[in-house]
Protein backbone atom coordinates (compact mmCIF):
# COMPACT_ATOMS: atom_id res chain seq x y z
CA UNK A 1 0.00 0.00 0.00
CA UNK A 2 1.15 3.50 -0.79
CA UNK A 3 2.14 5.56 2.28
CA UNK A 4 -0.73 7.52 3.82
CA UNK A 5 -0.94 10.86 5.56
CA UNK A 6 -3.80 12.83 7.06
CA UNK A 7 -4.50 16.51 6.80
CA UNK A 8 -7.37 18.95 6.90
CA UNK A 9 -9.93 18.43 4.16
CA UNK A 10 -10.05 21.47 1.86
CA UNK A 11 -12.83 22.74 -0.36
CA UNK A 12 -10.68 22.13 -3.42
CA UNK A 13 -10.58 18.43 -2.44
CA UNK A 14 -14.33 17.98 -2.81
CA UNK A 15 -14.33 17.27 -6.58
CA UNK A 16 -12.07 14.29 -5.77
CA UNK A 17 -14.41 12.97 -3.04
CA UNK A 18 -17.30 11.58 -5.10
CA UNK A 19 -16.60 8.22 -3.41
CA UNK A 20 -17.97 9.74 -0.20
CA UNK A 21 -21.49 10.37 -1.44
CA UNK A 22 -23.82 12.24 -3.71
CA UNK A 23 -23.40 15.88 -4.75
CA UNK A 24 -26.07 16.68 -2.13
CA UNK A 25 -23.92 15.02 0.56
CA UNK A 26 -20.79 16.84 -0.59
CA UNK A 27 -22.71 20.12 -0.29
CA UNK A 28 -23.19 19.24 3.38
CA UNK A 29 -19.48 18.42 3.69
CA UNK A 30 -18.76 21.89 2.26
CA UNK A 31 -20.96 23.38 5.03
CA UNK A 32 -19.04 21.36 7.61
CA UNK A 33 -15.79 22.90 6.35
CA UNK A 34 -17.21 26.28 7.42
CA UNK A 35 -17.73 24.83 10.90
CA UNK A 36 -14.14 23.55 10.80
CA UNK A 37 -12.94 27.09 10.15
CA UNK A 38 -14.74 28.07 13.38
CA UNK A 39 -13.07 25.26 15.37
CA UNK A 40 -16.36 23.41 16.03
CA UNK A 41 -15.29 20.36 14.03
CA UNK A 42 -12.26 18.85 12.38
CA UNK A 43 -12.71 17.40 8.91
CA UNK A 44 -9.88 15.12 7.81
CA UNK A 45 -8.65 13.78 4.51
CA UNK A 46 -6.49 10.67 4.30
CA UNK A 47 -4.30 10.93 1.23
CA UNK A 48 -1.70 8.93 -0.65
CA UNK A 49 1.48 10.46 -2.03
CA UNK A 50 -0.63 12.19 -4.71
CA UNK A 51 -2.16 14.26 -1.86
CA UNK A 52 -5.65 13.42 -3.17
CA UNK A 53 -8.17 12.11 -0.61
CA UNK A 54 -8.90 8.38 -0.53
CA UNK A 55 -10.88 8.71 2.73
CA UNK A 56 -12.56 11.53 4.60
CA UNK A 57 -14.28 11.97 7.92
CA UNK A 58 -15.34 14.50 10.49
CA UNK A 59 -15.08 14.96 14.23
CA UNK A 60 -17.80 17.05 15.88
CA UNK A 61 -16.90 18.52 19.26
CA UNK A 62 -20.32 20.06 19.96
CA UNK A 63 -22.40 16.88 20.34
CA UNK A 64 -21.16 15.27 23.58
CA UNK A 65 -19.25 17.14 26.29
CA UNK A 66 -15.84 15.57 26.87
CA UNK A 67 -15.87 13.57 23.62
CA UNK A 68 -15.31 13.96 19.93
CA UNK A 69 -18.01 12.41 17.75
CA UNK A 70 -16.77 10.80 14.54
CA UNK A 71 -19.16 11.10 11.62
CA UNK A 72 -19.37 11.06 7.84
CA UNK A 73 -16.51 8.54 7.66
CA UNK A 74 -15.93 7.30 4.13
CA UNK A 75 -13.23 5.30 2.35
CA UNK A 76 -13.08 4.99 -1.42
CA UNK A 77 -14.88 1.64 -2.03
CA UNK A 78 -12.14 0.53 -4.44
CA UNK A 79 -9.64 0.78 -1.57
CA UNK A 80 -11.64 -0.64 1.33
CA UNK A 81 -10.09 -3.48 3.32
CA UNK A 82 -6.56 -2.04 3.09
CA UNK A 83 -6.32 -0.35 6.49
CA UNK A 84 -7.32 3.12 5.31
CA UNK A 85 -10.39 3.26 7.58
CA UNK A 86 -8.22 2.22 10.53
CA UNK A 87 -5.76 4.98 9.62
CA UNK A 88 -8.58 7.56 9.37
CA UNK A 89 -10.00 6.62 12.76
CA UNK A 90 -6.54 6.71 14.34
CA UNK A 91 -5.92 10.19 12.94
CA UNK A 92 -9.30 11.33 14.24
CA UNK A 93 -8.59 9.92 17.69
CA UNK A 94 -5.28 11.83 17.76
CA UNK A 95 -7.18 15.07 17.02
CA UNK A 96 -9.58 14.33 19.87
CA UNK A 97 -6.70 13.62 22.28
CA UNK A 98 -4.98 16.84 21.19
CA UNK A 99 -8.05 18.74 22.41
CA UNK A 100 -7.69 17.06 25.80
CA UNK A 101 -10.88 15.04 25.45
CA UNK A 102 -11.22 11.61 27.03
CA UNK A 103 -13.41 9.72 24.55
CA UNK A 104 -14.41 9.19 20.94
CA UNK A 105 -17.96 8.32 19.94
CA UNK A 106 -19.75 7.35 16.77
CA UNK A 107 -23.02 5.98 15.48
CA UNK A 108 -23.19 3.05 13.07
CA UNK A 109 -26.26 1.83 11.26
CA UNK A 110 -27.41 -1.50 12.69
CA UNK A 111 -27.44 -2.95 9.18
CA UNK A 112 -23.74 -2.14 8.61
CA UNK A 113 -21.98 -5.07 10.33
CA UNK A 114 -18.73 -4.59 8.43
CA UNK A 115 -18.25 -1.07 9.79
CA UNK A 116 -19.33 -2.12 13.27
CA UNK A 117 -16.78 -4.96 13.23
CA UNK A 118 -14.04 -2.45 12.38
CA UNK A 119 -15.05 -0.12 15.21
CA UNK A 120 -15.21 -2.96 17.72
CA UNK A 121 -11.81 -4.23 16.60
CA UNK A 122 -10.48 -0.72 17.31
CA UNK A 123 -11.86 -0.76 20.85
CA UNK A 124 -15.30 0.84 20.51
CA UNK A 125 -18.13 -0.63 22.60
CA UNK A 126 -21.88 -0.14 22.31
CA UNK A 127 -23.71 1.92 24.91
CA UNK A 128 -27.08 2.60 23.30
CA UNK A 129 -29.16 3.11 20.18
CA UNK A 130 -30.83 6.05 18.50
CA UNK A 131 -32.61 6.87 15.29
CA UNK A 132 -30.66 9.06 12.88
CA UNK A 133 -32.19 10.80 9.89
CA UNK A 134 -31.18 13.06 7.04
CA UNK A 135 -32.58 14.48 3.84
CA UNK A 136 -31.67 12.52 0.73
CA UNK A 137 -30.85 13.83 -2.73
CA UNK A 138 -34.51 13.58 -3.82
CA UNK A 139 -35.71 15.55 -0.78
CA UNK A 140 -37.13 12.58 1.11
CA UNK A 141 -36.22 11.94 4.71
CA UNK A 142 -34.16 8.81 5.39
CA UNK A 143 -34.30 7.36 8.91
CA UNK A 144 -32.27 4.48 10.28
CA UNK A 145 -31.56 2.86 13.62
CA UNK A 146 -27.96 3.25 14.78
CA UNK A 147 -25.91 1.68 17.52
CA UNK A 148 -23.94 4.22 19.55
CA UNK A 149 -20.33 3.25 20.27
CA UNK A 150 -17.74 4.84 22.51
CA UNK A 151 -14.03 4.40 23.12
CA UNK A 152 -12.06 5.85 26.02
CA UNK A 153 -8.90 7.61 24.83
CA UNK A 154 -6.09 7.36 27.34
Contact map, one row per residue, 1 for C-alpha under 8 A:
1110000000000000000000000000000000000000000000000000000000000000000000000000000001000000000000000000000000000000000000000000000000000000000000000000000000
1111000000000000000000000000000000000000000000011000000000000000000000000000000000000000000000000000000000000000000000000000000000000000000000000000000000
1111100000000000000000000000000000000000000000011000000000000000000000000000000000000000000000000000000000000000000000000000000000000000000000000000000000
0111110000000000000000000000000000000000000001111000000000000000000000000000000000000000000000000000000000000000000000000000000000000000000000000000000000
0011111000000000000000000000000000000000000001111000000000000000000000000000000000000000000000000000000000000000000000000000000000000000000000000000000000
0001111100000000000000000000000000000000000111100000000000000000000000000000000000000001001000000000000000000000000000000000000000000000000000000000000000
0000111110000000000000000000000000000000000111100000000000000000000000000000000000000000000000000000000000000000000000000000000000000000000000000000000000
0000011111000000000000000000000000000000011110000000000000000000000000000000000000000000000000000000000000000000000000000000000000000000000000000000000000
0000001111101000000000000000000010000000001110000000000100000000000000000000000000000000000000000000000000000000000000000000000000000000000000000000000000
0000000111111100000000000000000010000000000000000000000000000000000000000000000000000000000000000000000000000000000000000000000000000000000000000000000000
0000000011111100000000000000010010000000000000000000000000000000000000000000000000000000000000000000000000000000000000000000000000000000000000000000000000
0000000001111110000000000000000000000000000000000000000000000000000000000000000000000000000000000000000000000000000000000000000000000000000000000000000000
0000000011111111100000000000000000000000000000000001100000000000000000000000000000000000000000000000000000000000000000000000000000000000000000000000000000
0000000001111111110000000100010000000000000000000000000000000000000000000000000000000000000000000000000000000000000000000000000000000000000000000000000000
0000000000011111110000000000000000000000000000000000000000000000000000000000000000000000000000000000000000000000000000000000000000000000000000000000000000
0000000000001111111000000000000000000000000000000001100000000000000000000000000000000000000000000000000000000000000000000000000000000000000000000000000000
0000000000001111111110000100000000000000000000000000111100000000000000000000000000000000000000000000000000000000000000000000000000000000000000000000000000
0000000000000111111111100100000000000000000000000000000000000000000000000000000000000000000000000000000000000000000000000000000000000000000000000000000000
0000000000000001111110000000000000000000000000000000000000000000000000000111100000000000000000000000000000000000000000000000000000000000000000000000000000
0000000000000000111111001100000000000000000000000000001100000000000000000111000000000000000000000000000000000000000000000000000000000000000000000000000000
0000000000000000111111111100000000000000000000000000000000000000000000000000000000000000000000000000000000000000000000000000000000000000000000000000000000
0000000000000000010111111100000000000000000000000000000000000000000000000000000000000000000000000000000000000000000000000000000000000000100000000000000000
0000000000000000010011111110000000000000000000000000000000000000000000000000000000000000000000000000000000000000000000000000000000000000100000000000000000
0000000000000000000011111111000000000000000000000000000000000000000000000000000000000000000000000000000000000000000000000000000000000001100000000000000000
0000000000000000000111111111100000000000000000000000000000000000000000000000000000000000000000000000000000000000000000000000000000000000100000000000000000
0000000000000100110111111111110000000000000000000000000000000000000000000000000000000000000000000000000000000000000000000000000000000000000000000000000000
0000000000000000000000111111111000000000000000000000000000000000000000000000000000000000000000000000000000000000000000000000000000000000000000000000000000
0000000000000000000000011111111100000000000000000000000000000000000000000000000000000000000000000000000000000000000000000000000000000000000000000000000000
0000000000000000000000001111111110000000000000000000000000000000000000000000000000000000000000000000000000000000000000000000000000000000000000000000000000
0000000000100100000000000111111111000000000000000000000000000000000000000000000000000000000000000000000000000000000000000000000000000000000000000000000000
0000000000000000000000000011111111100000000000000000000000000000000000000000000000000000000000000000000000000000000000000000000000000000000000000000000000
0000000000000000000000000001111111110000101000000000000000000000000000000000000000000000000000000000000000000000000000000000000000000000000000000000000000
0000000011100000000000000000111111111000001000000000000000000000000000000000000000000000000000000000000000000000000000000000000000000000000000000000000000
0000000000000000000000000000011111111100000000000000000000000000000000000000000000000000000000000000000000000000000000000000000000000000000000000000000000
0000000000000000000000000000001111111111100000000000000000000000000000000000000000000000000000000000000000000000000000000000000000000000000000000000000000
0000000000000000000000000000000111111111111000000000000000000000000000000000000000000000000000000000000000000000000000000000000000000000000000000000000000
0000000000000000000000000000000011111111000000000000000000000000000000000000000000000000000000000000000000000000000000000000000000000000000000000000000000
0000000000000000000000000000000001111111100000000000000000000000000000000000000000000000000000000000000000000000000000000000000000000000000000000000000000
0000000000000000000000000000000000111111110000000000000000000000000000000000000000000000000000000000000000000000000000000000000000000000000000000000000000
0000000000000000000000000000000000111111110000000000000000011100000000000000000000000000000000000000000000000000000000000000000000000000000000000000000000
0000000000000000000000000000000100110111111000000000000001111100000000000000000000000000000000000000000000000000000000000000000000000000000000000000000000
0000000100000000000000000000000000010011111100000000000001110000000000000000000000000000000000100000000000000000000000000000000000000000000000000000000000
0000000110000000000000000000000110010000111110000000000111100000000000000000000000000000000000000000000000000000000000000000000000000000000000000000000000
0000011110000000000000000000000000000000011111000000000111000000000000000000000000000001000100000000000000000000000000000000000000000000000000000000000000
0000011110000000000000000000000000000000001111100000111110000000000000000000000000000001000000000000000000000000000000000000000000000000000000000000000000
0001111000000000000000000000000000000000000111110000111100000000000000000000000000010011000000000000000000000000000000000000000000000000000000000000000000
0001111000000000000000000000000000000000000011111111111000000000000000000000000000000000000000000000000000000000000000000000000000000000000000000000000000
0111100000000000000000000000000000000000000001111111110000000000000000000000000000000000000000000000000000000000000000000000000000000000000000000000000000
0111100000000000000000000000000000000000000000111111000000000000000000000000000000000000000000000000000000000000000000000000000000000000000000000000000000
0000000000000000000000000000000000000000000000111111000000000000000000000000000000000000000000000000000000000000000000000000000000000000000000000000000000
0000000000000000000000000000000000000000000000111111100000000000000000000000000000000000000000000000000000000000000000000000000000000000000000000000000000
0000000000001001000000000000000000000000000000111111110000000000000000000000000000000000000000000000000000000000000000000000000000000000000000000000000000
0000000000001001100000000000000000000000000011110011111100000000000000000000000000000000000000000000000000000000000000000000000000000000000000000000000000
0000000000000000100000000000000000000000000011110001111100000000000000000011001000000000000000000000000000000000000000000000000000000000000000000000000000
0000000000000000100100000000000000000000000011100000111110000000000000001111000000011001000000000000000000000000000000000000000000000000000000000000000000
0000000010000000100100000000000000000000001111000000111111000000000000011110000000000001000000000000000000000000000000000000000000000000000000000000000000
0000000000000000000000000000000000000000001110000000001111100000000001111100000000000001000000000000000000000000000000000000000000000000000000000000000000
0000000000000000000000000000000000000000111100000000000111110000000001111000000000000000000100000000000000000000000000000000000000000000000000000000000000
0000000000000000000000000000000000000000111000000000000011111000000111100000000000000000000100010000000000000000000000000000000000000000000000000000000000
0000000000000000000000000000000000000001110000000000000001111110000111100000000000000000000000000000000000000000000000000000000000000000000000000000000000
0000000000000000000000000000000000000001100000000000000000111111101110000000000000000000000000000000000000000000000000000000000000000000000000000000000000
0000000000000000000000000000000000000001100000000000000000011111100100000000000000000000000000000000000000000000000000000000000000000000000000000000000000
0000000000000000000000000000000000000000000000000000000000011111100110000000000000000000000000000000000000000000000000000000000000000000000000000000000000
0000000000000000000000000000000000000000000000000000000000001111111110000000000000000000000000000000000000000000000000000000000000000000000000000000000000
0000000000000000000000000000000000000000000000000000000000001111111000000000000000000000000000000000000000000000000000000000000000000000000000000000000000
0000000000000000000000000000000000000000000000000000000000000001111100000000000000000000000000000000111000000000000000000000000000000000000000000000000000
0000000000000000000000000000000000000000000000000000000000001001111110000000000000000000000000010000111110000000000000000000000000000000000000000000000000
0000000000000000000000000000000000000000000000000000000000111111011111000000000000000000000000010000101110000000000000000000000000000000000000000000000000
0000000000000000000000000000000000000000000000000000000000111011001111100000000000000000000000000000000111000000000000000000000000000000000000000000000000
0000000000000000000000000000000000000000000000000000000011110000000111111000000000000000000100000000000111100000000000000000000000000000000000000000000000
0000000000000000000000000000000000000000000000000000000011110000000011111000000000000000000000000000000001100000000000000000000000000000000000000000000000
0000000000000000000000000000000000000000000000000000000111000000000001111100000000000000000000000000000000000000000000000000000000000000000000000000000000
0000000000000000000000000000000000000000000000000000001111000000000001111110000000000000000000000000000000000000000000000000000000000000000000000000000000
0000000000000000001100000000000000000000000000000000001110000000000000011111000000001000000000000000000000000000000000000000000000000000000000000000000000
0000000000000000001100000000000000000000000000000000011100000000000000001111101100011000000000000000000000000000000000000000000000000000000000000000000000
0000000000000000001100000000000000000000000000000000011000000000000000000111111100000000000000000000000000000000000000000000000000000000000000000000000000
0000000000000000001000000000000000000000000000000000000000000000000000000011111100000000000000000000000000000000000000000000000000000000000000000000000000
0000000000000000000000000000000000000000000000000000000000000000000000000001111100000000000000000000000000000000000000000000000000000000000000000000000000
0000000000000000000000000000000000000000000000000000010000000000000000000011111111010000000000000000000000000000000000000000000000000000000000000000000000
0000000000000000000000000000000000000000000000000000000000000000000000000011111111111000000000000000000000000000000000000000000000000000000000000000000000
0000000000000000000000000000000000000000000000000000000000000000000000000000001111111000000000000000000000000000000000000000000000000000000000000000000000
1000000000000000000000000000000000000000000000000000000000000000000000000000001111111000000000000000000000000000000000000000000000000000000000000000000000
0000000000000000000000000000000000000000000000000000000000000000000000000000000111111110000000000000000000000000000000000000000000000000000000000000000000
0000000000000000000000000000000000000000000001000000001000000000000000000010001111111111000000000000000000000000000000000000000000000000000000000000000000
0000000000000000000000000000000000000000000000000000001000000000000000000110000111111111100000000000000000000000000000000000000000000000000000000000000000
0000000000000000000000000000000000000000000000000000000000000000000000000000000000111111110000000000000000000000000001000100000000000000000000000000000000
0000000000000000000000000000000000000000000001000000000000000000000000000000000000111111111000000000000000000000000000000000000000000000000000000000000000
0000010000000000000000000000000000000000000111000000001110000000000000000000000000011111111100000000000000000000000000000000000000000000000000000000000000
0000000000000000000000000000000000000000000000000000000000000000000000000000000000001111111110000000000000000000000000000000000000000000000000000000000000
0000000000000000000000000000000000000000000000000000000000000000000000000000000000000111111111000000000000000000000000000000000000000000000000000000000000
0000010000000000000000000000000000000000000000000000000000000000000000000000000000000011111111100000000000000000000000000000000000000000000000000000000000
0000000000000000000000000000000000000000000100000000000001100000000001000000000000000001111111110000000000000000000000000000000000000000000000000000000000
0000000000000000000000000000000000000000000000000000000000000000000000000000000000000000111111111000000100000000000000000000000000000000000000000000000010
0000000000000000000000000000000000000000000000000000000000000000000000000000000000000000011111111100000000000000000000000000000000000000000000000000000000
0000000000000000000000000000000000000000010000000000000000000000000000000000000000000000001111111110000000000000000000000000000000000000000000000000000000
0000000000000000000000000000000000000000000000000000000000100000001100000000000000000000000111111111111100000000000000000000000000000000000000000000000000
0000000000000000000000000000000000000000000000000000000000000000000000000000000000000000000011111111110000000000000000000000000000000000000000000000000010
0000000000000000000000000000000000000000000000000000000000000000000000000000000000000000000001111111100000000000000000000000000000000000000000000000000000
0000000000000000000000000000000000000000000000000000000000000000000000000000000000000000000000111111100000000000000000000000000000000000000000000000000000
0000000000000000000000000000000000000000000000000000000000000000000000000000000000000000000000011111110000000000000000000000000000000000000000000000000000
0000000000000000000000000000000000000000000000000000000000000000011100000000000000000000000000011111111000000000000000000000000000000000000000000000000010
0000000000000000000000000000000000000000000000000000000000000000011000000000000000000000000000011001111100000000000000000000000000000000000000000000000111
0000000000000000000000000000000000000000000000000000000000000000011100000000000000000000000000010000111110000000000000000000000000000000000000000000011110
0000000000000000000000000000000000000000000000000000000000000000001111000000000000000000000010010000011111000000000000000000000000000000000000000000011110
0000000000000000000000000000000000000000000000000000000000000000001111000000000000000000000000000000001111100000000000000001000000000000000000000001111000
0000000000000000000000000000000000000000000000000000000000000000000011100000000000000000000000000000000111110000000000000000000000000000000000000001110000
0000000000000000000000000000000000000000000000000000000000000000000001100000000000000000000000000000000011111000000000000000000000000000000000000111100000
0000000000000000000000000000000000000000000000000000000000000000000000000000000000000000000000000000000001111101001100000000000000000000000000000111100000
0000000000000000000000000000000000000000000000000000000000000000000000000000000000000000000000000000000000111111000000000000000000000000000000011110000000
0000000000000000000000000000000000000000000000000000000000000000000000000000000000000000000000000000000000011111100000000000000000000000000000001110000000
0000000000000000000000000000000000000000000000000000000000000000000000000000000000000000000000000000000000001111100000000000000000000000000000000000000000
0000000000000000000000000000000000000000000000000000000000000000000000000000000000000000000000000000000000011111111100000000000000000000000000000000000000
0000000000000000000000000000000000000000000000000000000000000000000000000000000000000000000000000000000000000111111110000000000000000000000000000000000000
0000000000000000000000000000000000000000000000000000000000000000000000000000000000000000000000000000000000000001111111000000000000000000000000000000000000
0000000000000000000000000000000000000000000000000000000000000000000000000000000000000000000000000000000000010001111111100000000000000000000000000000000000
0000000000000000000000000000000000000000000000000000000000000000000000000000000000000000000000000000000000010001111111110000000000000000000000000000000000
0000000000000000000000000000000000000000000000000000000000000000000000000000000000000000000000000000000000000000111111111000000000000000000000000000000000
0000000000000000000000000000000000000000000000000000000000000000000000000000000000000100000000000000000000000000011111111100000000000000000000000000000000
0000000000000000000000000000000000000000000000000000000000000000000000000000000000000000000000000000000000000000001111111111000000000000000000000000000000
0000000000000000000000000000000000000000000000000000000000000000000000000000000000000000000000000000000000000000000111111111100000000000000000000000000000
0000000000000000000000000000000000000000000000000000000000000000000000000000000000000000000000000000000000000000000011111111000000000000000000000000000000
0000000000000000000000000000000000000000000000000000000000000000000000000000000000000100000000000000000000000000000001111111000000000000000000000000000000
0000000000000000000000000000000000000000000000000000000000000000000000000000000000000000000000000000000000000000000000111111100000000000000000000000001000
0000000000000000000000000000000000000000000000000000000000000000000000000000000000000000000000000000000010000000000000111111110000000000000000000000111000
0000000000000000000000000000000000000000000000000000000000000000000000000000000000000000000000000000000000000000000000010011111000000000000000000000111000
0000000000000000000000000000000000000000000000000000000000000000000000000000000000000000000000000000000000000000000000000001111100000000000000000011110000
0000000000000000000000000000000000000000000000000000000000000000000000000000000000000000000000000000000000000000000000000000111110000000000000000011110000
0000000000000000000000000000000000000000000000000000000000000000000000000000000000000000000000000000000000000000000000000000011111000000000000000011100000
0000000000000000000000000000000000000000000000000000000000000000000000000000000000000000000000000000000000000000000000000000001111100000000000001111000000
0000000000000000000000000000000000000000000000000000000000000000000000000000000000000000000000000000000000000000000000000000000111110000000000001111000000
0000000000000000000000000000000000000000000000000000000000000000000000000000000000000000000000000000000000000000000000000000000011111000000000111100000000
0000000000000000000000000000000000000000000000000000000000000000000000000000000000000000000000000000000000000000000000000000000001111100000000111100000000
0000000000000000000000000000000000000000000000000000000000000000000000000000000000000000000000000000000000000000000000000000000000111110000011110000000000
0000000000000000000000000000000000000000000000000000000000000000000000000000000000000000000000000000000000000000000000000000000000011111000011100000000000
0000000000000000000000000000000000000000000000000000000000000000000000000000000000000000000000000000000000000000000000000000000000001111111111000000000000
0000000000000000000000010000000000000000000000000000000000000000000000000000000000000000000000000000000000000000000000000000000000000111111111000000000000
0000000000000000000001111000000000000000000000000000000000000000000000000000000000000000000000000000000000000000000000000000000000000011111100000000000000
0000000000000000000000000000000000000000000000000000000000000000000000000000000000000000000000000000000000000000000000000000000000000011111100000000000000
0000000000000000000000000000000000000000000000000000000000000000000000000000000000000000000000000000000000000000000000000000000000000011111110000000000000
0000000000000000000000000000000000000000000000000000000000000000000000000000000000000000000000000000000000000000000000000000000000000011111111000000000000
0000000000000000000000000000000000000000000000000000000000000000000000000000000000000000000000000000000000000000000000000000000000001111001111100000000000
0000000000000000000000000000000000000000000000000000000000000000000000000000000000000000000000000000000000000000000000000000000000001111000111110000000000
0000000000000000000000000000000000000000000000000000000000000000000000000000000000000000000000000000000000000000000000000000000000111100000011111000000000
0000000000000000000000000000000000000000000000000000000000000000000000000000000000000000000000000000000000001000000000000000000000111000000001111100000000
0000000000000000000000000000000000000000000000000000000000000000000000000000000000000000000000000000000000001100000000000000000011110000000000111110000000
0000000000000000000000000000000000000000000000000000000000000000000000000000000000000000000000000000000000111100000000000000000011110000000000011111000000
0000000000000000000000000000000000000000000000000000000000000000000000000000000000000000000000000000000000111100000000000000011111000000000000001111100000
0000000000000000000000000000000000000000000000000000000000000000000000000000000000000000000000000000000011110000000000000000011111000000000000000111110000
0000000000000000000000000000000000000000000000000000000000000000000000000000000000000000000000000000000011110000000000000001111100000000000000000011111000
0000000000000000000000000000000000000000000000000000000000000000000000000000000000000000000000000000001111000000000000000001111000000000000000000001111100
0000000000000000000000000000000000000000000000000000000000000000000000000000000000000000000000000000001110000000000000000011100000000000000000000000111110
0000000000000000000000000000000000000000000000000000000000000000000000000000000000000000000000000000011100000000000000000000000000000000000000000000011111
0000000000000000000000000000000000000000000000000000000000000000000000000000000000000000000010001000111100000000000000000000000000000000000000000000001111
0000000000000000000000000000000000000000000000000000000000000000000000000000000000000000000000000000010000000000000000000000000000000000000000000000000111
